[in-house]
Amino acid sequence: MIGEFKVITLCGSARFKDEFRKQEQILSLEGYMVLSPIFFDEEIQTKLERTKLEMLKLMHYRRIDLSDEILVINKNGYIGESTKKEIDYARNHSKIVNFIEN
């Protein structure tokens, strides 16, 4: 918690970018400080060096470290391998894990 605000990190597949944006707005208006991954368009993403991709991955885990909880964007029940690792990481670091769908 930072001040009076709980911190929540959004996790999930980049294919749900629109849902990430929706949840950012909803949670911000509910009083959460929202941390979310940065999404690059496909052209930029394919040009990123492996070291840059690894840096972005580590930055996302640091967001989880800073959070009180994570919210998994699991539309239609989809949870990819990277997101599964983020969920495990969050649970292993005593973070609350919630999902947009059961």
Order of alpha helices (4+ residues) and beta strands (2+ residues): beta-alpha-beta-alpha-alpha-beta-alpha-beta
